[in-house]
Amino acid sequence: MKINWKIYLFGLIFEMINRSIAGKAEEMRVLLISPNILGVRGGINRIQPPLGLGYVASFARQAGHEVFVRDTALEGYGNQIELDNGLIRIGETDDQIRAFIRKINPDVVGITATLSNLEVAALEVARLTKEVNPQIVTVLGGNHISFSDKDYDVDYVVKGEGEIAFVKLLEELGKGNNPNKVIVGIAFENLNHLPSPARDLMNMEAYFRINLFHSSRSDKRILNVMTSRGCPHSCSFCTSPQMWGRRVRFRDASNVMAEIVEAIEKYGIEEVQFEDDTLTVNYQRLMELCDLLRPPHNIQWCVPNGIRINCHSSKQDQMFKRMKESGCYQVTLACESGCQRVLDQILNKNLKLAEIKPAIRKAHDAGLLVHTFWLVGSPGETKSEMEQTIAFAQSCGADSYSVSILCPLPGTRVNDEVEQKNLWWTGIDLKQMIYRKSLFKVDGFSCAEDFEAWAEEQNRVLNQGDKIEVKQT
C-alpha cells in the first residue's frame, strides 16, 4: 500500500499534541461564546450554528478539556435593541451573559468575531467576563480579528485557523506558562483529521425553531456544513484566500457524508447547506459526493455561499444534472457585476460576462433554481456601471437576486484602497459593517443613506420582477 507521508507525519504530530496535553498540562474548563449579532430592523436576520467555534470546541474536547458553547444571539434572539440607522442588536442582556459565565465558572473564555460587525459585541463579552472574575483568561479569534491590527483589551488573540493554536494555548496555560498575546494559527493540512463541529454542545433545536439559516426553507431541519478550506482565486473584496490559503484543502467525500449521516440520525436533518467557498472546484470529489448524497438518504441540499460560474464550463451540463439527481435544489452563482470593466479591473473576478447566462441556462435545464449575488458600490465604480449591473442582472434569467453593498473588509485590497484614499463617508460608523450599509463614498450619491435606499430599491425591483430600462453601453 502506498503511504501518504504528509498525512502520516501530520497524524503523528496530532497524536503528540494530544499526548503532551494529556500527560503534562492541567485540564481546562473552557467556555466558547458566539456574541450578539447586528441586524436590520424589520429585515431577515439570519442565525445558524457557528461552525468555526464548533470545530474549536470539538478539537479542544478531544484534547481532554471540558468545553461549553454559548451563542448569546441565539439564546436571546427575542431581545432586539434598536440602534441608530435602522439597525438592531440581537441577543442576551449583559446580566444574562454574566449569569451564564458565572454558572459555568470557566478557566478560559474564547470569543469569536467572524464578521467585522461582531467586534463590539465580542469585546463586550470579554469585559463582562472580567467583571465576573478577573482571573478568567479571555481569548479573541475569528476572521475579522485575524486581519485587524488593533490592540484588543483581552488576554490573548488567535489569528488565522484556530483549532491547533487554541489547544496549544490551553496546553501552555495548563502548565502555568504565559505565552505571547498574539498567537498565529496553524493550518490543518488534512481536514479528515479534524473532528466534526461539536453540535451536541449547541442548542440545535433553537436554531431549527428560529429557522433562519443561510438559505432558509421554513419547513426543513437544516445542517450547515463545510467540506473544504481555501480558495484559489484573489477577488479584491474577499479575505478567504488570506484566511484559509490559496491552496484548497478538501475533506474526502466519505468523511463529509459521515458527518451528514450522523446529523441525520441525531437531529433528523432534512436539508444540507454547504458553506464552502469552492464546493465545485474539484470535479471528481463533487461527483463522489453527489453519488453518496443520492437515495436512500433523500437529503435536499444547496450552496448558499455561492459557486464560481466558470468552474468546469465544458462539463456544466453534466455537473448540474448530477447535482440535481443527488438532491440539490438550488445553486447560488456569484456573478457580482454586469460590467466587464468592474469584473476585471476592480473586483479581479476572473469572469467573463458571456459566461453568466449560459451557466444559468444550464442550471435551469437540469431543473435547479438559481440565486445570484451582485455587488455594487466598489471604489472606482460609476453609477452608470452600477445601473448596467442591475439591467444585466434582470436580463440574465435567474430566479432570485441579492444586491449587496460592498463592504471594505479588513485584509482586502478594497479596504486598503479606501483607507489610502480616505474615501469614508463623513460620520460613518465602521462598527456597522454589514452588506446593507454604505461606509465609503460612491459615485453619483451624496450620502450613505441615499445609496442604501437605491440598493434596497434594486433588490425590490429584481426580486419582484418589475420592468426597468435596459441601458446600453
Backbone torsions as a table, in degrees:
resi	resn	phi	psi	omega
1	MET	NA	133.7	179.8
2	LYS	-76.1	129.4	-177.7
3	ILE	-95.5	130.1	171.5
4	ASN	-84.6	98.0	-172.1
5	TRP	-65.4	-30.7	179.2
6	LYS	-63.3	-45.7	179.3
7	ILE	-67.6	-40.1	-178.6
8	TYR	-62.4	-46.2	-179.5
9	LEU	-66.2	-38.6	177.9
10	PHE	-63.1	-38.5	178.0
11	GLY	-62.1	-38.8	178.0
12	LEU	-64.8	-42.4	177.7
13	ILE	-60.9	-44.9	179.1
14	PHE	-57.4	-44.7	-179.1
15	GLU	-66.8	-38.8	179.7
16	MET	-64.3	-38.4	177.7
17	ILE	-60.6	-48.0	-178.4
18	ASN	-63.3	-41.8	-179.7
19	ARG	-66.2	-38.4	179.9
20	SER	-62.8	-44.4	-179.7
21	ILE	-66.1	-46.0	-177.1
22	ALA	-64.4	-33.2	-173.7
23	GLY	-89.0	-26.6	-169.8
24	LYS	-124.9	-30.6	-171.8
25	ALA	-96.2	147.8	176.7
26	GLU	-73.0	139.2	176.6
27	GLU	-66.0	134.4	-177.8
28	MET	-104.8	150.1	173.7
29	ARG	-99.4	113.7	-167.1
30	VAL	-118.6	130.7	173.7
31	LEU	-115.3	120.3	178.0
32	LEU	-105.2	129.4	-173.1
33	ILE	-124.6	130.7	166.3
34	SER	-98.3	120.7	-168.2
35	PRO	-81.7	177.2	176.7
36	ASN	-57.2	151.0	-174.9
37	ILE	-110.4	160.3	175.1
38	LEU	-98.2	131.8	-179.0
39	GLY	-132.9	-179.3	179.6
40	VAL	-108.2	130.5	179.3
41	ARG	-60.1	123.1	-179.9
42	GLY	80.1	1.2	-178.1
43	GLY	-95.7	-179.4	175.5
44	ILE	-91.4	105.4	-175.3
45	ASN	-103.0	97.9	-170.1
46	ARG	-76.7	150.8	178.3
47	ILE	-151.5	135.8	-179.7
48	GLN	-151.6	165.6	-178.1
49	PRO	-54.9	131.6	-179.8
50	PRO	-75.9	102.0	-174.1
51	LEU	-62.7	-40.6	-179.3
52	GLY	-59.4	-46.1	178.4
53	LEU	-65.5	-36.1	178.6
54	GLY	-64.1	-38.5	177.8
55	TYR	-67.7	-43.4	178.0
56	VAL	-61.0	-41.8	-179.7
57	ALA	-62.2	-45.9	-177.8
58	SER	-66.5	-37.8	-179.1
59	PHE	-70.7	-40.1	178.2
60	ALA	-67.0	-38.5	178.1
61	ARG	-66.5	-41.1	178.6
62	GLN	-62.4	-28.2	178.9
63	ALA	-81.9	1.3	173.3
64	GLY	104.3	6.6	-178.5
65	HIS	-93.7	155.7	176.1
66	GLU	-89.9	120.7	-169.0
67	VAL	-123.3	140.5	175.0
68	PHE	-129.2	147.8	179.7
69	VAL	-126.1	135.6	178.9
70	ARG	-136.6	124.6	172.7
71	ASP	-104.2	99.3	-174.4
72	THR	-67.9	-28.9	176.6
73	ALA	-67.0	-40.3	178.9
74	LEU	-66.1	-49.8	-175.6
75	GLU	-65.8	-26.6	178.6
76	GLY	-116.1	32.8	-173.4
77	TYR	-60.0	-30.5	179.6
78	GLY	-75.4	-10.7	179.8
79	ASN	-95.1	103.1	-175.8
80	GLN	-122.3	111.7	-176.6
81	ILE	-96.5	127.0	-178.6
82	GLU	-75.7	134.5	176.6
83	LEU	-114.3	-169.4	176.9
84	ASP	-77.7	164.6	171.1
85	ASN	60.7	31.8	174.6
86	GLY	77.2	12.9	-178.8
87	LEU	-101.3	160.3	177.1
88	ILE	-135.2	151.5	172.9
89	ARG	-104.6	125.4	-174.0
90	ILE	-111.6	126.8	174.3
91	GLY	146.9	-170.1	-175.3
92	GLU	-70.4	156.6	175.9
93	THR	-77.2	166.3	177.3
94	ASP	-58.3	-41.6	-179.1
95	ASP	-63.0	-40.2	179.7
96	GLN	-66.7	-40.2	179.5
97	ILE	-66.1	-45.3	177.6
98	ARG	-59.6	-42.9	-178.0
99	ALA	-61.8	-40.3	-179.3
100	PHE	-69.9	-40.6	177.5
101	ILE	-61.3	-42.4	179.5
102	ARG	-63.2	-39.4	-180.0
103	LYS	-63.9	-43.5	-178.3
104	ILE	-75.6	-35.1	-179.1
105	ASN	53.3	59.7	-174.6
106	PRO	-80.5	160.6	168.6
107	ASP	-81.0	-35.0	-175.6
108	VAL	-134.4	136.9	171.1
109	VAL	-117.2	118.7	176.3
110	GLY	-103.2	131.7	-174.7
111	ILE	-125.5	134.9	-179.6
112	THR	-104.1	141.6	171.2
113	ALA	-131.8	77.5	-177.0
114	THR	-65.8	-40.8	179.9
115	LEU	-106.7	155.5	-177.6
116	SER	-61.0	-34.7	-176.8
117	ASN	-76.8	-0.9	175.9
118	LEU	-92.7	-7.2	-173.9
119	GLU	-58.9	-47.2	-177.6
120	VAL	-60.8	-47.5	-178.6
121	ALA	-66.2	-36.1	178.9
122	ALA	-64.8	-42.9	178.6
123	LEU	-68.3	-30.8	176.1
124	GLU	-65.2	-40.0	176.3
125	VAL	-62.0	-41.5	178.3
126	ALA	-61.4	-42.2	178.8
127	ARG	-63.9	-44.4	179.8
128	LEU	-64.3	-34.9	178.3
129	THR	-60.7	-46.9	-179.9
130	LYS	-67.0	-28.1	174.9
131	GLU	-66.8	-37.5	178.3
132	VAL	-67.4	-47.1	-179.0
133	ASN	-160.3	110.1	-178.3
134	PRO	-60.2	-17.5	-178.1
135	GLN	-82.2	-13.1	177.9
136	ILE	-68.3	131.0	179.4
137	VAL	-80.2	128.5	179.2
138	THR	-105.8	134.3	-178.3
139	VAL	-129.4	131.5	-178.8
140	LEU	-115.6	136.1	178.7
141	GLY	-152.3	-175.6	179.9
142	GLY	118.7	167.6	-174.9
143	ASN	-58.0	-49.2	-178.0
144	HIS	-61.2	-44.6	-178.4
145	ILE	-62.0	-32.8	-176.9
146	SER	-63.9	-23.8	-176.8
147	PHE	-114.4	7.5	178.8
148	SER	-93.1	142.3	178.8
149	ASP	-102.7	15.6	-179.6
150	LYS	-75.2	154.3	173.5
151	ASP	-97.3	95.9	-172.5
152	TYR	-78.5	147.0	179.7
153	ASP	-82.8	65.3	175.1
154	VAL	-137.5	171.1	-178.9
155	ASP	-75.9	-41.6	-177.3
156	TYR	-141.4	150.7	176.6
157	VAL	-126.9	127.3	176.5
158	VAL	-106.0	125.0	-179.0
159	LYS	-114.4	134.4	-178.7
160	GLY	91.4	-161.3	179.9
161	GLU	-61.4	129.7	-165.5
162	GLY	-99.1	-16.0	-169.3
163	GLU	-60.7	-57.9	-176.6
164	ILE	-66.2	-42.9	-178.2
165	ALA	-62.6	-42.0	-178.6
166	PHE	-66.8	-42.4	179.4
167	VAL	-65.9	-38.5	176.4
168	LYS	-64.9	-36.4	175.9
169	LEU	-62.6	-44.8	177.8
170	LEU	-60.2	-38.4	178.9
171	GLU	-62.0	-46.5	-179.6
172	GLU	-64.2	-42.0	178.5
173	LEU	-64.3	-39.1	179.0
174	GLY	-65.4	-22.8	177.2
175	LYS	-90.1	-2.3	-178.6
176	GLY	85.1	12.6	180.0
177	ASN	-86.2	166.5	-179.4
178	ASN	-127.9	88.4	-176.1
179	PRO	-68.3	172.5	173.6
180	ASN	-62.2	151.0	-175.0
181	LYS	-64.0	-44.0	-178.1
182	VAL	-96.9	123.4	-176.4
183	ILE	-117.8	124.0	-179.3
184	VAL	-87.3	127.8	-177.2
185	GLY	-66.8	157.7	177.5
186	ILE	-113.0	128.7	-177.1
187	ALA	-70.9	138.9	172.9
188	PHE	-78.4	110.9	-176.8
189	GLU	-71.4	-38.9	-179.1
190	ASN	-117.7	102.3	-175.0
191	LEU	-68.2	-15.0	175.4
192	ASN	-66.2	-21.2	179.0
193	HIS	-84.6	-8.0	-179.4
194	LEU	-87.3	120.0	-179.0
195	PRO	-64.3	154.4	-179.8
196	SER	-59.6	152.9	177.6
197	PRO	-53.0	142.8	-175.4
198	ALA	-77.8	70.6	-179.0
199	ARG	-66.7	-24.6	178.7
200	ASP	-67.6	-16.1	175.7
201	LEU	-91.5	-1.6	-178.6
202	MET	-107.0	159.2	178.2
203	ASN	-86.4	73.1	-174.2
204	MET	-60.6	-38.1	-178.4
205	GLU	-62.6	-32.4	177.5
206	ALA	-68.3	-39.4	175.6
207	TYR	-61.7	-43.7	179.2
208	PHE	-63.3	-39.0	-177.1
209	ARG	-67.6	-44.7	176.9
210	ILE	-69.5	-40.2	173.4
211	ASN	52.2	55.5	174.3
212	LEU	-125.6	55.0	175.9
213	PHE	-68.2	179.5	-173.5
214	HIS	-54.3	-44.8	176.4
215	SER	-128.8	82.1	-166.4
216	SER	-76.4	139.3	169.4
217	ARG	-124.4	123.2	-164.6
218	SER	-63.0	-21.0	-174.4
219	ASP	-106.1	16.8	-174.0
220	LYS	-120.9	146.8	168.9
221	ARG	-94.0	113.6	-165.1
222	ILE	-106.6	143.4	175.0
223	LEU	-118.0	121.8	173.8
224	ASN	-93.8	134.3	-169.6
225	VAL	-137.5	140.8	170.5
226	MET	-112.2	130.0	-179.0
227	THR	-113.1	-2.9	-178.5
228	SER	-157.4	166.3	173.3
229	ARG	-136.6	139.3	178.8
230	GLY	110.8	155.7	177.7
231	CYS	-146.3	128.7	-176.4
232	PRO	-79.8	-2.5	-175.0
233	HIS	-101.0	176.5	-174.1
234	SER	-141.9	53.8	177.1
235	CYS	-62.1	141.1	-171.6
236	SER	-70.6	-15.4	-173.9
237	PHE	-105.8	4.1	-170.0
238	CYS	-121.7	142.7	178.8
239	THR	-102.0	1.2	-173.9
240	SER	-56.9	-46.8	179.9
241	PRO	-62.2	-35.2	178.7
242	GLN	-72.1	-34.7	-178.2
243	MET	-76.1	-46.6	-171.8
244	TRP	-108.8	-12.3	-179.6
245	GLY	101.0	156.7	178.6
246	ARG	-78.2	-24.0	177.9
247	ARG	-85.5	124.1	-177.7
248	VAL	-82.2	128.9	175.5
249	ARG	-106.0	126.1	-174.1
250	PHE	-109.5	144.4	164.7
251	ARG	-83.7	146.0	175.1
252	ASP	-61.6	148.2	179.4
253	ALA	-57.7	-38.0	-180.0
254	SER	-66.9	-34.4	177.5
255	ASN	-66.4	-42.5	177.0
256	VAL	-62.6	-44.3	-177.1
257	MET	-65.9	-34.1	178.2
258	ALA	-62.5	-39.8	177.0
259	GLU	-63.8	-42.2	-178.9
260	ILE	-66.3	-45.9	-179.2
261	VAL	-62.0	-41.8	178.1
262	GLU	-60.9	-40.7	179.9
263	ALA	-70.0	-34.0	175.6
264	ILE	-61.2	-44.8	-177.9
265	GLU	-69.5	-37.0	-175.6
266	LYS	-83.6	-38.7	-169.1
267	TYR	-121.6	2.0	179.9
268	GLY	64.9	39.3	-176.7
269	ILE	-62.0	137.2	179.2
270	GLU	-116.5	-16.8	-179.0
271	GLU	-147.1	143.7	177.1
272	VAL	-115.4	135.2	174.4
273	GLN	-117.3	112.0	-178.7
274	PHE	-82.9	122.6	-173.6
275	GLU	-99.3	13.7	-179.3
276	ASP	-62.0	152.8	168.7
277	ASP	-78.4	-22.5	-169.5
278	THR	-142.8	48.8	-176.1
279	LEU	-58.1	-36.4	-172.8
280	THR	-95.5	2.9	-173.0
281	VAL	-68.6	-30.6	178.0
282	ASN	-102.2	101.1	-172.2
283	TYR	-62.8	-45.0	-176.2
284	GLN	-63.6	-44.2	179.5
285	ARG	-66.0	-36.8	176.8
286	LEU	-60.4	-43.1	179.3
287	MET	-64.7	-38.3	177.1
288	GLU	-63.7	-41.8	178.7
289	LEU	-65.2	-40.4	177.4
290	CYS	-60.8	-41.3	178.9
291	ASP	-61.4	-40.5	-178.4
292	LEU	-73.3	-28.1	-178.0
293	LEU	-80.1	-11.9	-178.1
294	ARG	-69.2	167.9	179.1
295	PRO	-46.4	145.9	22.6
296	PRO	-89.8	3.9	-174.3
297	HIS	-72.0	-37.3	178.2
298	ASN	53.4	44.7	179.0
299	ILE	-94.5	131.5	172.0
300	GLN	-82.9	150.3	179.0
301	TRP	-152.1	162.1	179.1
302	CYS	-152.7	176.9	-178.1
303	VAL	-128.2	73.3	-172.9
304	PRO	-66.9	-18.2	179.5
305	ASN	-81.3	-6.9	175.9
306	GLY	95.6	150.5	173.6
307	ILE	-128.9	158.0	179.4
308	ARG	-71.3	140.0	-176.8
309	ILE	-71.4	-35.6	-173.1
310	ASN	-102.6	24.4	171.9
311	CYS	-77.2	123.5	175.3
312	HIS	55.6	47.7	-176.6
313	SER	-54.9	-38.4	-177.7
314	SER	-72.5	-15.7	-178.7
315	LYS	-112.3	8.0	-171.4
316	GLN	-61.0	-38.0	179.6
317	ASP	-56.3	-49.9	-179.3
318	GLN	-69.5	-39.1	-178.8
319	MET	-60.8	-50.0	-179.5
320	PHE	-65.5	-35.7	178.9
321	LYS	-63.4	-46.1	179.2
322	ARG	-65.1	-38.6	177.7
323	MET	-61.6	-45.2	178.8
324	LYS	-62.0	-45.0	-179.5
325	GLU	-61.8	-27.9	-177.6
326	SER	-88.3	-0.8	176.7
327	GLY	116.0	-2.8	177.4
328	CYS	-67.6	132.2	179.6
329	TYR	-113.0	-18.1	-177.9
330	GLN	-152.2	138.9	170.3
331	VAL	-113.7	146.1	173.2
332	THR	-109.1	123.6	-177.3
333	LEU	-106.9	127.6	-178.0
334	ALA	-86.7	86.0	-177.8
335	CYS	-80.6	-46.2	175.4
336	GLU	75.0	-52.6	-176.2
337	SER	-146.0	152.0	174.9
338	GLY	-102.5	17.1	-179.4
339	CYS	-124.1	122.1	-176.2
340	GLN	-63.6	-36.5	179.0
341	ARG	-61.2	-41.4	179.9
342	VAL	-66.3	-44.1	178.1
343	LEU	-59.0	-42.0	-174.6
344	ASP	-81.8	-51.5	-167.1
345	GLN	-93.9	-20.4	-177.2
346	ILE	-110.7	-50.0	-175.3
347	LEU	-89.5	-16.0	-178.0
348	ASN	52.1	48.4	-169.7
349	LYS	-85.1	-18.5	-177.7
350	ASN	53.3	52.5	-178.0
351	LEU	-143.9	137.3	175.8
352	LYS	-100.0	138.4	178.1
353	LEU	-55.3	-34.9	-177.6
354	ALA	-65.1	-13.6	-178.9
355	GLU	-89.1	-14.4	-171.5
356	ILE	-73.5	-55.2	-175.3
357	LYS	-63.7	-40.8	176.5
358	PRO	-61.0	-37.0	178.9
359	ALA	-65.4	-40.6	177.7
360	ILE	-64.0	-42.9	179.8
361	ARG	-63.5	-42.0	179.9
362	LYS	-64.7	-39.6	177.7
363	ALA	-64.6	-42.0	177.4
364	HIS	-63.7	-41.3	179.6
365	ASP	-60.7	-29.9	178.9
366	ALA	-81.9	-6.4	179.3
367	GLY	93.7	16.6	-178.4
368	LEU	-96.3	145.1	167.1
369	LEU	-76.1	152.0	-178.4
370	VAL	-128.1	116.8	170.4
371	HIS	-101.2	148.8	-176.1
372	THR	-131.1	144.8	175.9
373	PHE	-102.9	138.1	176.9
374	TRP	-137.3	137.5	179.6
375	LEU	-114.0	135.9	175.9
376	VAL	-131.3	156.0	176.3
377	GLY	89.6	26.1	177.1
378	SER	-72.4	148.7	176.6
379	PRO	-62.5	127.3	-177.9
380	GLY	94.2	-10.2	177.8
381	GLU	-81.9	134.1	-179.9
382	THR	-88.2	161.9	177.4
383	LYS	-62.1	-37.7	178.5
384	SER	-60.8	-39.2	178.9
385	GLU	-69.1	-34.8	175.7
386	MET	-65.9	-41.2	176.8
387	GLU	-64.6	-35.2	175.8
388	GLN	-63.1	-39.2	177.3
389	THR	-61.1	-45.5	-178.9
390	ILE	-64.4	-41.9	179.1
391	ALA	-64.2	-43.2	178.9
392	PHE	-63.7	-42.6	179.7
393	ALA	-58.4	-44.9	-178.6
394	GLN	-65.4	-28.2	-178.4
395	SER	-85.7	-7.6	-170.9
396	CYS	-82.5	-15.2	175.0
397	GLY	85.2	16.0	178.6
398	ALA	-71.4	165.5	-179.9
399	ASP	-86.6	-28.8	-179.6
400	SER	-156.2	164.8	-169.2
401	TYR	-142.9	143.3	169.0
402	SER	-123.5	112.8	176.1
403	VAL	-98.9	111.7	-176.8
404	SER	-110.9	147.4	173.1
405	ILE	-83.6	129.9	-176.3
406	LEU	-63.8	130.6	177.3
407	CYS	-100.7	130.3	177.8
408	PRO	-80.7	77.3	-175.5
409	LEU	-66.4	135.9	175.3
410	PRO	-54.3	135.3	-179.3
411	GLY	98.8	-6.4	-179.5
412	THR	-102.5	160.4	176.6
413	ARG	-67.0	-31.2	176.6
414	VAL	-61.3	-45.8	179.0
415	ASN	-60.8	-42.2	179.8
416	ASP	-59.9	-42.7	-178.8
417	GLU	-67.1	-43.2	179.7
418	VAL	-63.0	-40.5	178.2
419	GLU	-65.0	-48.1	-176.2
420	GLN	-63.6	-37.6	-177.6
421	LYS	-95.1	-1.2	-179.4
422	ASN	49.8	60.3	-176.2
423	LEU	-90.9	4.4	-175.3
424	TRP	-61.2	141.9	169.8
425	TRP	-62.4	149.7	175.8
426	THR	-68.7	130.2	174.9
427	GLY	79.7	10.2	-179.5
428	ILE	-76.2	159.9	179.9
429	ASP	-115.9	110.5	-177.3
430	LEU	-67.3	-12.8	177.6
431	LYS	-76.0	-8.1	-179.0
432	GLN	-104.9	41.5	-174.5
433	MET	-83.5	88.8	173.5
434	ILE	-131.2	166.0	-168.4
435	TYR	-77.2	8.4	173.1
436	ARG	-115.7	8.9	179.7
437	LYS	-116.5	136.7	177.8
438	SER	-95.7	128.4	-176.0
439	LEU	-112.3	-21.7	-179.6
440	PHE	-133.3	163.6	-170.6
441	LYS	-61.6	140.0	-176.9
442	VAL	-127.5	135.7	-178.6
443	ASP	-57.7	131.6	174.8
444	GLY	90.2	0.5	-178.7
445	PHE	-129.8	141.6	-174.8
446	SER	-89.6	-17.7	-178.9
447	CYS	-156.9	166.2	-178.1
448	ALA	-62.1	-40.9	-176.2
449	GLU	-62.0	-38.9	179.3
450	ASP	-65.1	-42.0	-179.9
451	PHE	-68.2	-40.7	178.2
452	GLU	-60.9	-40.4	178.9
453	ALA	-66.1	-38.8	178.2
454	TRP	-63.7	-47.0	-179.7
455	ALA	-62.2	-40.1	178.7
456	GLU	-63.2	-39.0	178.4
457	GLU	-65.8	-36.5	178.7
458	GLN	-66.2	-37.6	174.2
459	ASN	-60.0	-44.1	-179.2
460	ARG	-64.5	-46.0	-177.9
461	VAL	-60.5	-47.9	-176.9
462	LEU	-66.5	-44.4	-174.2
463	ASN	-80.3	-18.2	175.1
464	GLN	-97.5	-5.3	175.4
465	GLY	75.5	21.6	177.5
466	ASP	-66.0	148.5	179.0
467	LYS	-77.6	136.7	172.9
468	ILE	-130.7	161.4	179.8
469	GLU	-76.2	125.4	178.3
470	VAL	-85.1	115.4	-176.4
471	LYS	-90.0	137.3	-179.8
472	GLN	-90.8	150.2	178.1
473	THR	-114.0	NA	NA
